């Protein structure tokens, strides 16, 4: 797996940007009057690690013309150091095109988080290849990693074709392809045959495949892990067997990864991860982490993993850094990881929470 030299962009992602509303003080939505609002998407969350640490990244997305929400999203992306490109679509009235709304509380103790998505009229469902010059982006400017998410591939028939076109262009110009399957049953309902074909083609082109047991089983039809013990550590061998089956089905991929999570309470999780790089396994045994907001931990794991690959580190450090950026994200109210520097991430990995003066 060779990264392009002299590429303008470290990572490019297609995405559908929206806003997240979170009740204050960890209260449930039905009792809340005050909310914080953040610009968000799973794919831009992945970019945030590399962008925070000085790498050049970009989202390919749609915006709603003359929308204050679009203006808010653009300002937030600029503040996070993430570039953006995409057309501005006419709103066409109150029942027309708009950015998605995501309403999610943090949960507390034995009360788990609740997430409600309002995606009616979502601008991102209209992503299409005709709006982007892929020859310029991948050929002239250059991209080291194209990261694709199953959320965008399954958002609409059009976005599935858009992701396929991006994967084909990336392959043509020598860009490494990362694919996080991100299976969502509500997106797949009644579209299983269509989406299985799209996901299989993207997975066949990918150099890096990321997913949990549900993703690999339901999106790609791979047999899941065999039952292990009650705790995560006892199940690791089963997860390794599943990833080995994925590798046999998609032998062109060189990196396979999955996170391991056991929810103790809304405030405490056991967090681990597995990586297969070439023929070598790397395992981060589950450790307890404190959780302020769990949303975005998985995306931040991917962001840290890709950052390690871009830095040219050894695979063991890819996994360690990804584990730590995922853990760090859960300590923040935003659903993305914004490290102050690599040292902060390595301190999280080391379990060093001493005050820095």
C-alpha positions as CSV (number, residue, x, y, z in Angstrom):
1,X,0.0,0.0,0.0
2,X,1.8,3.0,-1.3
3,X,0.7,6.6,-0.6
4,X,1.0,9.2,-3.4
5,X,3.8,11.6,-3.0
6,X,3.3,15.4,-3.4
7,X,-0.5,15.0,-3.2
8,X,-2.4,18.2,-2.2
9,X,-4.8,16.3,0.1
10,X,-4.1,13.8,2.8
11,X,-7.7,12.6,2.9
12,X,-10.8,13.4,0.9
13,X,-14.3,12.2,1.9
14,X,-17.7,12.4,0.3
15,X,-20.3,13.4,2.9
16,X,-23.7,14.9,3.7
17,X,-23.1,17.7,6.2
18,X,-25.8,18.5,8.8
19,X,-26.1,19.8,12.3
20,X,-26.4,18.0,15.7
21,X,-28.4,19.3,18.6
22,X,-27.4,18.1,22.0
23,X,-29.3,18.8,25.2
24,X,-27.3,20.5,27.9
25,X,-26.3,18.8,31.2
26,X,-26.8,15.3,29.8
27,X,-30.6,15.6,30.0
28,X,-32.9,13.6,27.8
29,X,-34.4,15.3,24.7
30,X,-38.1,15.2,25.9
31,X,-37.2,17.3,29.0
32,X,-34.7,19.7,27.5
33,X,-35.1,23.4,26.7
34,X,-31.5,24.3,26.0
35,X,-29.3,22.7,23.3
36,X,-25.8,23.1,21.8
37,X,-25.5,22.9,18.0
38,X,-22.6,21.4,16.1
39,X,-21.8,20.9,12.4
40,X,-21.4,17.2,11.9
41,X,-21.2,14.1,9.7
42,X,-19.6,10.8,10.3
43,X,-17.1,11.3,7.5
44,X,-16.0,14.8,8.5
45,X,-15.5,13.4,12.0
46,X,-12.9,11.0,10.5
47,X,-11.1,14.0,8.9
48,X,-10.9,15.9,12.1
49,X,-7.9,14.1,13.6
50,X,-5.7,14.7,10.6
51,X,-7.0,18.3,10.1
52,X,-6.4,19.1,13.8
53,X,-2.8,17.9,13.5
54,X,-2.0,20.0,10.4
55,X,-2.9,17.8,7.4
56,X,-4.8,19.1,4.4
57,X,-8.2,17.5,4.1
58,X,-11.4,18.1,2.2
59,X,-15.1,17.1,2.2
60,X,-17.1,16.7,-1.1
61,X,-20.6,17.7,-0.2
62,X,-23.7,19.6,-1.2
63,X,-24.9,22.9,0.4
64,X,-28.3,24.6,0.4
65,X,-28.1,27.9,-1.3
66,X,-28.6,31.0,0.9
67,X,-29.2,28.8,4.0
68,X,-28.0,30.1,7.3
69,X,-27.5,26.5,8.3
70,X,-25.1,26.0,5.3
71,X,-23.3,29.2,6.4
72,X,-22.9,27.8,9.9
73,X,-21.6,24.5,8.5
74,X,-19.0,26.2,6.3
75,X,-17.8,28.4,9.2
76,X,-17.4,25.3,11.4
77,X,-15.5,23.4,8.8
78,X,-13.2,26.4,8.3
79,X,-12.6,26.6,12.0
80,X,-11.8,22.9,12.1
81,X,-9.3,23.3,9.3
82,X,-11.3,21.1,6.9
83,X,-11.7,22.2,3.2
84,X,-14.9,21.8,1.3
85,X,-16.1,21.6,-2.3
86,X,-19.6,21.2,-3.7
87,X,-22.5,22.8,-5.4
88,X,-25.2,25.0,-3.8
89,X,-28.6,23.6,-4.4
90,X,-31.8,25.7,-4.4
91,X,-33.9,25.1,-1.3
92,X,-37.2,25.3,-3.3
93,X,-39.4,26.2,-0.4
94,X,-40.0,24.9,3.1
95,X,-40.6,21.3,1.8
96,X,-37.6,21.3,-0.4
97,X,-33.8,20.7,0.0
98,X,-32.2,21.1,3.4
99,X,-29.4,19.9,5.6
100,X,-30.1,17.0,7.9
101,X,-30.8,17.5,11.6
102,X,-29.5,15.0,14.2
103,X,-30.8,15.3,17.8
104,X,-28.8,13.2,20.3
105,X,-28.5,13.3,24.1
106,X,-25.5,11.9,25.9
107,X,-27.3,9.5,28.3
108,X,-26.2,9.1,31.9
109,X,-25.6,6.0,34.0
110,X,-28.0,3.3,33.1
111,X,-30.0,5.7,30.8
112,X,-28.5,5.2,27.4
113,X,-28.1,7.9,24.7
114,X,-31.0,8.4,22.3
115,X,-30.4,9.5,18.7
116,X,-33.1,10.9,16.4
117,X,-32.4,11.7,12.8
118,X,-34.5,14.0,10.6
119,X,-33.2,13.5,7.1
120,X,-36.2,14.5,5.0
121,X,-35.2,16.5,2.0
122,X,-31.5,15.9,2.8
123,X,-29.1,17.8,0.4
124,X,-26.5,15.0,0.6
125,X,-28.9,12.5,-1.0
126,X,-28.4,14.5,-4.3
127,X,-24.6,14.1,-4.5
128,X,-23.6,13.3,-8.1
129,X,-20.4,12.8,-9.9
130,X,-21.3,15.4,-12.6
131,X,-20.7,18.2,-10.0
132,X,-17.1,17.4,-9.4
133,X,-14.0,17.3,-11.6
134,X,-12.5,14.0,-10.5
135,X,-9.6,14.3,-12.9
136,X,-8.5,17.6,-11.2
137,X,-9.1,16.3,-7.7
138,X,-7.4,12.9,-8.0
139,X,-5.1,13.5,-11.0
140,X,-3.9,17.1,-10.9
141,X,-4.2,18.0,-7.2
142,X,-3.7,14.5,-5.8
143,X,-5.2,12.6,-2.9
144,X,-3.4,10.2,-0.6
145,X,-6.4,8.5,0.9
146,X,-10.0,8.5,-0.3
147,X,-12.2,7.5,2.7
148,X,-15.7,6.1,1.9
149,X,-18.4,5.4,4.4
150,X,-21.3,3.0,4.0
151,X,-23.6,5.7,5.3
152,X,-23.0,7.8,2.2
153,X,-22.9,4.8,-0.2
154,X,-26.4,3.8,1.1
155,X,-28.0,7.2,1.4
156,X,-29.7,7.1,-2.0
157,X,-29.2,5.2,-5.3
158,X,-27.4,8.3,-6.6
159,X,-24.9,8.5,-3.7
160,X,-24.1,4.8,-4.2
161,X,-23.2,5.5,-7.8
162,X,-21.3,8.6,-6.7
163,X,-19.1,6.6,-4.3
164,X,-18.5,4.0,-7.0
165,X,-17.3,6.7,-9.3
166,X,-15.0,8.1,-6.6
167,X,-13.6,4.7,-6.0
168,X,-12.9,4.1,-9.7
169,X,-11.2,7.5,-10.0
170,X,-9.1,6.9,-6.9
171,X,-8.0,3.5,-8.3
172,X,-7.2,5.1,-11.7
173,X,-4.9,7.7,-10.1
174,X,-3.2,5.6,-7.5
175,X,-5.1,6.9,-4.4
176,X,-5.4,4.5,-1.4
177,X,-9.0,3.6,-0.7
178,X,-10.4,3.3,2.8
179,X,-13.9,1.9,3.3
180,X,-15.8,1.9,6.6
181,X,-18.9,-0.2,6.0
182,X,-21.1,1.5,8.5
183,X,-24.2,-0.7,7.9
184,X,-27.6,0.9,8.8
185,X,-30.6,-1.4,8.5
186,X,-33.0,1.5,7.9
187,X,-31.0,2.6,4.9
188,X,-30.9,-1.0,3.4
189,X,-34.6,-1.9,3.8
190,X,-36.0,-3.0,0.5
191,X,-32.6,-2.3,-1.3
192,X,-30.6,-5.3,-0.2
193,X,-29.7,-6.5,-3.7
194,X,-28.8,-3.0,-5.0
195,X,-26.6,-2.1,-2.0
196,X,-24.9,-5.5,-1.7
197,X,-23.6,-5.0,-5.3
198,X,-22.4,-1.4,-4.5
199,X,-20.7,-2.4,-1.3
200,X,-19.1,-5.4,-2.8
201,X,-17.6,-3.4,-5.6
202,X,-16.2,-0.7,-3.3
203,X,-14.8,-3.4,-0.9
204,X,-13.2,-5.1,-3.9
205,X,-11.3,-1.9,-4.7
206,X,-10.5,-1.0,-1.1
207,X,-7.0,-1.1,0.4
208,X,-8.3,-0.6,4.0
209,X,-11.6,-2.3,5.2
210,X,-13.1,-1.3,8.5
211,X,-16.2,-2.6,10.2
212,X,-17.8,-4.4,13.1
213,X,-19.4,-7.9,13.1
214,X,-22.7,-6.5,11.9
215,X,-21.2,-4.5,9.1
216,X,-19.3,-7.5,7.7
217,X,-22.2,-9.9,8.1
218,X,-25.0,-7.8,6.8
219,X,-23.2,-5.6,4.2
220,X,-20.9,-8.2,2.7
221,X,-22.5,-11.5,3.7
222,X,-19.4,-12.6,5.7
223,X,-20.0,-15.1,8.5
224,X,-19.8,-13.3,11.9
225,X,-17.5,-14.1,14.8
226,X,-18.1,-17.4,16.7
227,X,-19.5,-17.0,20.1
228,X,-16.9,-16.5,22.8
229,X,-17.1,-15.7,26.5
230,X,-19.1,-13.0,28.1
231,X,-16.3,-10.4,28.1
232,X,-14.7,-8.8,25.0
233,X,-11.3,-10.3,25.6
234,X,-12.7,-13.8,25.3
235,X,-14.3,-12.9,22.0
236,X,-11.2,-11.6,20.3
237,X,-10.3,-14.9,18.7
238,X,-13.8,-15.0,17.1
239,X,-13.4,-11.5,15.7
240,X,-10.0,-12.5,14.3
241,X,-11.6,-15.5,12.5
242,X,-14.3,-13.2,11.0
243,X,-11.6,-10.7,9.7
244,X,-9.7,-13.7,8.2
245,X,-12.8,-14.6,6.3
246,X,-13.2,-11.0,5.1
247,X,-9.5,-11.2,3.9
248,X,-10.2,-14.4,2.0
249,X,-13.2,-12.8,0.3
250,X,-11.4,-9.5,-0.5
251,X,-7.7,-10.4,-0.9
252,X,-6.7,-7.1,-2.5
253,X,-7.2,-5.2,0.8
254,X,-4.1,-5.0,3.0
255,X,-5.5,-3.6,6.2
256,X,-8.5,-4.7,8.2
257,X,-9.7,-3.2,11.4
258,X,-12.6,-3.4,13.9
259,X,-13.3,-1.8,17.3
260,X,-14.4,-3.6,20.3
261,X,-16.9,-2.0,22.7
262,X,-18.7,-3.2,25.8
263,X,-21.1,-0.7,27.4
264,X,-20.8,-0.8,31.2
265,X,-22.9,2.3,31.5
266,X,-23.4,5.5,29.5
267,X,-20.4,6.9,31.3
268,X,-18.1,3.9,31.2
269,X,-17.2,1.6,28.3
270,X,-14.6,-1.2,27.7
271,X,-12.8,-0.1,24.6
272,X,-10.5,-2.2,22.4
273,X,-9.5,-2.8,18.8
274,X,-8.1,-5.3,16.4
275,X,-5.9,-4.7,13.3
276,X,-4.7,-7.1,10.6
277,X,-1.9,-5.5,8.5
278,X,-0.6,-7.9,5.9
279,X,-0.3,-11.2,7.8
280,X,0.4,-9.7,11.2
281,X,-2.2,-9.2,13.9
282,X,-2.2,-6.3,16.4
283,X,-4.6,-6.2,19.3
284,X,-5.5,-3.6,21.8
285,X,-7.1,-5.4,24.7
286,X,-10.2,-3.7,26.0
287,X,-9.6,-1.1,28.7
288,X,-12.2,0.9,30.7
289,X,-12.6,4.4,29.5
290,X,-14.8,7.2,30.9
291,X,-17.4,8.5,28.5
292,X,-18.8,12.0,28.3
293,X,-20.4,11.5,24.9
294,X,-20.0,8.2,23.0
295,X,-21.1,9.5,19.6
296,X,-18.1,9.8,17.2
297,X,-15.8,7.4,19.0
298,X,-15.7,4.9,16.1
299,X,-15.2,7.6,13.5
300,X,-12.3,9.1,15.6
301,X,-10.8,5.6,15.8
302,X,-10.7,5.5,12.0
303,X,-9.3,9.1,11.9
304,X,-6.5,8.1,14.2
305,X,-5.8,4.9,12.3
306,X,-5.6,6.8,8.9
307,X,-3.4,9.5,10.5
308,X,-0.9,6.8,11.6
309,X,-0.9,5.4,8.1
310,X,-0.3,8.8,6.6
311,X,2.6,9.4,9.0
312,X,4.3,6.2,7.8
313,X,4.4,4.7,11.3
314,X,4.5,0.9,11.9
315,X,1.1,-0.8,12.0
316,X,1.2,-1.3,15.8
317,X,1.3,2.5,16.3
318,X,-1.6,2.9,13.8
319,X,-3.8,0.9,16.1
320,X,-2.6,2.5,19.3
321,X,-3.1,6.0,18.0
322,X,-6.6,5.1,16.6
323,X,-7.6,3.5,20.0
324,X,-6.5,6.7,21.7
325,X,-8.2,9.2,19.4
326,X,-11.4,7.1,19.7
327,X,-11.1,7.3,23.5
328,X,-10.2,11.0,23.4
329,X,-13.3,11.8,21.3
330,X,-15.6,10.3,24.0
331,X,-14.3,13.0,26.5
332,X,-15.5,15.8,24.3
333,X,-19.0,17.3,23.8
334,X,-18.5,17.4,20.0
335,X,-18.8,14.1,18.2
336,X,-15.3,14.4,16.7
337,X,-11.8,14.3,18.1
338,X,-9.8,17.5,18.2
339,X,-6.4,16.7,19.7
340,X,-4.1,19.6,20.7
341,X,-1.2,17.6,19.4
342,X,0.2,14.1,19.1
343,X,1.5,14.2,22.7
344,X,-2.1,14.5,24.0
345,X,-3.1,11.4,22.1
346,X,-0.2,9.4,23.3
347,X,-0.9,10.5,26.9
348,X,-4.4,9.1,26.5
349,X,-3.0,5.9,25.3
350,X,-0.6,5.7,28.2
351,X,-3.4,6.4,30.7
352,X,-1.6,9.5,31.9
353,X,-4.3,12.0,33.0
354,X,-2.0,14.1,35.2
355,X,-2.3,17.8,35.0
356,X,-0.2,19.5,32.3
357,X,1.3,22.9,33.5
